Amino acid sequence: MNAGFRPFAGFKLAISAYAAIWGTGFLSYCAMPYLIGSVADGMGLGVDQAGLIGSAELLIVALSAFATSAKVRVLPRRKVALLGGVIAIVGHSLSLLTNSIEALIICRALAGVGAGMTLAIGNACLAASHDPSKAYGQVMMLLATVTAGVIVSLGYSTEIWSYYGVFGTQAIVVTLMLIPMSFLPEGDETQPEDDVSQGKVPMLPATLIVVGILLWHFCDNSIWGFSERIGNKIGMEPAAIGWLLGGGLFVGVIGGFIASSIGTRYGRIWPVCVGIAVAVACISVITSTAIIPTYTASILTYIVSFMFITSYIYGLAGELDHHGRVMAAASGAGNLGVALAPFLSGKLIASGGYGAMGKVVIPTLLIVMALSVVVGWHINQKLRLASSDSTAPAVG
């Protein structure tokens, strides 16, 4: 069997990292379509006001992840992730006991603190793998299968219990995620041969990829966070949208499977460029169509491209620093982008409709592509230089 085609090698790390990153850290992002819609309807708020509540929570997630990333090389990773999971459970559970906006924001902030801790730790553990793009592709495969069930459940629980169903489902999911999180490595497991940067963080490319990931998640959550509203606008029922988004994640396993299968065998630059080109085409349709089958096909294709693109851009962050500092910081930046999307895109939609949002998201995606190309080129040059140094004859 071709040694390069091993999509399931090292899957134990992927399972535990998935629980920390997507099962807990990005869980509120996954629930955002239902959170915005149900809070807006249940509390009588505008879509931009509900988006502001979502943004506040995700901003706390980002800040918590940034704070954790500063010490991620020396922290007891498993213990910190489990503590973060418990804090998130408390925040989700307390959200069930309030019906005021002020108290709800406080509870969501508490959940965000715990989610940010697990998010940073999970990404740092993935960065220590030999091929972070491949490892993140495996996580995307789990996102496309396990989270698909969560999304469908959120659709039904929202229809029955409004936003209480969203928070209750999140509390249950994070409780279950504590089990696989207990298998995360306790310390930094970076191998010397993996550490191309010799422990130093290359600041310029690190900054570029962190900004790129921030912009990527802003673009993505601008689409994902309002996908329920867009579907509702063209006549889809909440349960049908839940099946579409959950089923879309299941179909999205294709993107994660391709990334985990090929890793960097075909380079680091072209996969990102192809994936973003597909995403741009899908977004232009999603934000302009009024036809349900067209919307459905575009959402499904977009989710496949999301799984593929995310594997590679986080892989770039991991390859810059296998100790996980850049990837952990990038996870915070990603949640900052996620946090900005409901508020900023909500304003765009309120003023100019979904088409106005698309006109901002598409050029931003092209910036993400350019930043990824620069970082990929830097990594290729470093690896080429390291390879030439290792094969050079000894002198003296």
C-alpha positions in Angstrom: 0.0 0.0 0.0 1.3 3.5 -0.8 2.7 4.9 2.5 1.5 8.3 1.5 -2.1 7.2 1.4 -3.0 6.6 5.1 -5.9 8.8 6.0 -6.6 7.1 9.3 -3.0 6.8 10.7 -2.7 8.5 14.1 -6.5 8.8 14.5 -6.3 8.6 18.4 -4.9 12.1 18.4 -7.5 13.3 16.0 -10.3 12.0 18.2 -9.1 13.7 21.3 -8.2 16.9 19.5 -11.6 17.0 17.8 -13.3 16.8 21.2 -11.2 19.8 22.3 -11.4 21.9 19.2 -14.8 21.3 17.6 -16.7 19.3 20.2 -16.1 22.1 22.8 -14.0 25.1 21.5 -15.9 25.8 18.2 -19.2 24.3 19.4 -20.9 27.7 19.8 -19.8 28.5 16.3 -21.5 25.3 15.0 -24.6 26.3 16.9 -24.6 29.9 15.7 -27.3 29.6 13.0 -29.7 28.4 15.7 -28.5 30.7 18.4 -28.9 33.8 16.3 -32.3 32.8 15.0 -33.8 31.5 18.3 -32.5 34.3 20.5 -33.9 36.9 17.9 -37.3 35.2 17.9 -37.5 34.2 21.6 -36.4 37.5 23.0 -37.9 39.8 20.4 -34.5 41.1 19.1 -33.4 42.2 15.7 -31.0 39.9 13.8 -28.1 42.3 14.4 -28.8 42.5 18.2 -28.9 38.7 18.4 -25.7 38.6 16.3 -24.1 41.0 18.9 -24.7 38.4 21.7 -23.1 35.7 19.6 -20.2 37.9 18.8 -19.6 38.7 22.5 -19.4 35.0 23.4 -17.1 34.2 20.5 -14.9 37.2 21.4 -14.4 35.7 24.9 -13.5 32.4 23.3 -10.8 34.1 21.2 -9.3 36.0 24.1 -9.2 32.9 26.3 -7.5 31.0 23.5 -5.0 33.8 23.0 -4.2 33.8 26.8 -3.8 30.0 26.8 -1.5 30.0 23.7 1.0 32.2 25.4 1.9 29.4 27.8 0.9 26.4 25.8 4.4 25.0 25.5 4.7 24.5 29.3 1.1 23.9 30.3 -0.2 20.5 31.4 -2.3 20.2 28.3 -4.7 17.4 29.2 -5.6 19.0 32.6 -6.1 22.5 31.1 -8.4 21.0 28.4 -10.5 19.1 30.9 -10.8 22.2 33.2 -11.9 24.2 30.2 -14.5 21.6 29.3 -15.9 21.8 32.9 -16.1 25.6 32.8 -17.9 25.5 29.4 -20.4 23.0 30.8 -21.2 25.3 33.7 -21.6 28.3 31.3 -24.0 26.4 29.0 -26.0 25.0 31.9 -26.4 28.4 33.6 -27.7 29.8 30.3 -30.7 27.6 30.8 -31.7 29.4 34.0 -31.9 33.0 32.7 -34.3 34.9 30.5 -32.6 38.3 30.6 -30.2 39.5 28.0 -27.6 40.8 30.6 -27.5 37.6 32.5 -27.4 35.6 29.3 -24.3 37.5 28.1 -22.5 36.7 31.4 -23.3 33.0 31.1 -22.2 32.9 27.5 -19.0 34.6 28.4 -18.3 31.9 31.1 -18.9 29.2 28.5 -16.5 31.1 26.2 -13.7 31.1 28.7 -13.7 27.3 28.9 -14.2 26.8 25.2 -11.1 29.0 24.4 -8.9 26.9 26.8 -9.8 23.7 25.1 -9.6 25.2 21.6 -6.0 26.4 22.1 -4.9 23.1 23.7 -6.4 20.9 21.0 -4.7 22.9 18.2 -1.4 22.9 20.0 -1.5 19.1 20.2 -2.2 18.8 16.5 0.7 21.1 15.6 3.1 18.6 17.2 2.2 16.0 14.5 4.6 15.3 11.6 2.1 16.6 9.0 -0.4 19.0 10.6 -2.4 19.4 7.4 -3.0 15.6 7.4 -3.8 15.6 11.1 -6.3 18.5 10.8 -7.9 16.7 7.8 -8.6 13.8 10.2 -10.3 16.2 12.6 -12.3 17.5 9.7 -13.5 14.0 9.0 -14.8 13.7 12.5 -16.4 17.2 12.3 -18.2 16.0 9.2 -19.6 12.9 10.9 -20.0 13.5 14.6 -21.0 17.2 14.4 -23.5 16.3 11.7 -25.6 14.6 14.3 -25.2 17.5 16.7 -26.4 20.0 14.0 -29.5 17.9 13.3 -30.2 17.6 17.0 -29.9 21.4 17.4 -32.5 21.8 14.6 -35.0 19.7 16.5 -34.2 21.1 20.0 -34.4 24.7 18.7 -37.8 24.0 17.1 -39.1 22.5 20.4 -37.4 24.6 23.1 -36.1 27.7 21.3 -32.8 29.0 22.5 -33.0 26.8 25.7 -32.7 23.8 23.4 -29.5 25.3 21.9 -27.8 25.8 25.3 -29.0 22.4 26.7 -27.7 20.5 23.7 -24.3 22.3 24.0 -24.1 21.3 27.7 -24.8 17.6 26.9 -22.3 17.6 24.0 -19.4 19.1 26.0 -20.1 16.6 28.9 -19.7 13.7 26.4 -16.5 15.3 25.0 -14.7 15.2 28.3 -14.2 11.4 27.7 -12.1 11.7 24.5 -10.4 14.8 25.8 -8.9 12.7 28.7 -6.7 11.1 26.0 -4.9 14.3 25.0 -1.1 14.3 25.5 -0.1 15.9 28.8 3.0 17.8 27.4 4.7 19.0 24.3 5.4 15.9 22.1 7.3 17.7 19.3 10.0 15.6 17.7 13.3 17.2 16.9 13.1 16.3 13.2 9.6 18.0 13.0 10.8 21.3 14.3 11.9 23.1 11.2 12.1 26.4 13.0 14.3 25.0 15.8 11.9 26.3 18.4 11.9 29.9 17.1 8.6 31.4 15.9 9.1 33.2 12.4 7.1 36.3 13.3 6.2 37.7 9.8 4.8 34.4 8.3 3.2 33.6 11.7 1.5 37.0 11.7 0.3 36.5 8.1 -1.2 33.1 8.8 -2.9 34.2 12.0 -4.5 37.2 10.1 -5.4 34.8 7.3 -7.2 32.4 9.7 -9.0 35.3 11.3 -10.3 36.5 7.9 -11.1 32.9 6.9 -13.3 32.3 9.9 -14.9 35.8 9.5 -15.9 34.9 5.9 -17.0 31.4 6.8 -19.2 32.4 9.8 -20.7 35.2 7.8 -22.2 32.4 5.6 -22.7 29.8 8.3 -24.0 32.0 11.0 -26.8 33.4 8.7 -27.4 30.2 6.7 -30.6 29.5 8.7 -31.8 33.0 8.1 -31.1 32.7 4.3 -32.8 29.4 4.1 -35.8 30.7 6.1 -36.0 33.7 3.7 -36.4 31.5 0.6 -39.0 29.3 2.3 -37.2 26.4 4.1 -38.5 25.2 7.5 -36.1 25.1 10.6 -36.1 21.2 10.7 -35.3 21.1 6.9 -32.4 23.5 7.4 -31.2 21.4 10.3 -31.1 18.3 8.0 -29.4 20.3 5.3 -26.6 21.7 7.5 -26.2 18.4 9.4 -26.3 16.4 6.2 -23.9 19.0 4.6 -21.4 18.3 7.4 -21.7 14.6 6.7 -21.1 15.2 3.0 -18.2 17.5 4.0 -16.3 14.4 5.1 -15.1 14.3 1.5 -13.1 17.5 2.0 -11.5 16.2 5.2 -10.8 12.8 3.7 -9.0 14.2 0.7 -6.9 16.5 2.9 -6.0 13.7 5.3 -5.2 11.3 2.5 -2.9 13.5 0.5 -1.5 15.8 3.2 1.2 17.9 1.5 2.0 15.4 -1.3 0.8 17.9 -3.8 2.2 21.0 -2.1 0.8 23.5 0.4 -0.2 26.3 -2.0 -2.3 24.8 -4.8 -4.8 23.0 -2.5 -5.6 26.3 -0.7 -6.0 28.2 -4.0 -8.3 25.5 -5.5 -10.4 25.2 -2.3 -10.9 29.0 -2.0 -11.8 29.3 -5.7 -14.6 26.7 -5.1 -15.8 28.5 -1.9 -16.0 31.9 -3.7 -18.2 30.4 -6.4 -20.5 28.8 -3.8 -20.8 32.0 -1.8 -21.7 34.1 -4.8 -24.7 31.7 -5.4 -25.7 31.3 -1.7 -26.0 35.1 -1.1 -28.0 35.7 -4.3 -30.2 32.7 -5.1 -33.9 32.4 -4.2 -34.2 28.8 -5.5 -34.1 26.1 -2.8 -32.4 23.3 -4.8 -29.7 25.8 -6.0 -29.2 27.0 -2.4 -29.0 23.4 -1.2 -26.4 22.3 -3.8 -24.3 25.4 -3.1 -24.3 24.9 0.7 -23.3 21.3 0.3 -20.4 22.1 -2.0 -19.3 25.0 0.2 -19.1 22.8 3.3 -16.9 20.3 1.4 -14.6 23.2 0.5 -14.6 24.5 4.1 -13.4 21.1 5.4 -10.6 21.0 2.8 -9.5 24.7 3.2 -9.5 24.6 7.0 -7.2 21.5 7.0 -4.6 23.3 4.9 -4.6 26.8 6.4 -4.3 25.4 10.0 -1.7 23.0 8.7 0.4 26.0 7.5 0.2 27.4 11.1 1.2 24.1 12.5 4.2 23.7 10.2 5.5 27.2 11.2 5.9 26.0 14.8 5.4 22.3 15.8 5.4 23.3 19.5 1.9 24.6 18.8 2.3 28.3 19.7 1.3 29.6 16.3 -1.6 27.2 15.9 -2.9 27.9 19.3 -2.7 31.7 18.6 -4.4 31.1 15.2 -7.2 29.3 17.0 -7.8 32.4 19.0 -7.7 34.5 15.9 -10.1 32.2 14.2 -12.6 32.6 17.0 -12.1 36.4 16.8 -13.0 36.2 13.1 -16.0 34.0 14.0 -17.0 36.5 16.7 -16.8 39.5 14.3 -19.0 37.8 11.7 -22.4 37.9 13.3 -22.1 41.6 14.3 -20.4 43.0 11.1 -22.3 40.8 8.7 -25.5 41.5 10.6 -25.0 45.2 9.9 -24.2 44.5 6.3 -27.4 42.4 5.9 -29.5 45.0 7.7 -28.3 47.7 5.4 -28.0 46.0 2.0 -29.3 42.4 2.3 -27.4 39.2 1.8 -25.9 40.3 -1.5 -24.1 43.1 0.3 -22.5 40.6 2.7 -21.3 38.5 -0.3 -19.6 41.6 -1.9 -17.5 41.9 1.3 -16.8 38.2 1.9 -15.6 37.3 -1.6 -12.8 39.9 -1.8 -11.8 39.0 1.8 -11.4 35.4 0.7 -9.0 36.4 -2.0 -6.9 38.1 0.6 -6.9 34.8 2.6 -5.6 33.1 -0.6 -2.8 35.6 -1.0 -1.7 35.3 2.6 -1.7 31.5 2.4 0.4 31.5 -0.7 3.0 33.7 0.9 3.2 31.5 4.0 3.3 28.3 2.0 6.1 29.7 -0.1 8.1 30.6 3.1 7.6 27.0 4.5 8.7 25.5 1.2 11.9 27.6 1.2 12.7 26.7 4.8 12.2 23.0 4.1 14.3 23.2 0.9 17.1 24.9 2.8 17.0 22.4 5.6 17.1 19.6 3.1 20.1 21.0 1.3 21.9 21.5 4.6 21.3 17.9 5.7 22.7 16.5 2.4 25.7 18.8 2.3 29.1 17.1 2.8 30.7 17.8 6.2 33.7 20.2 6.1 36.8 19.7 8.2 
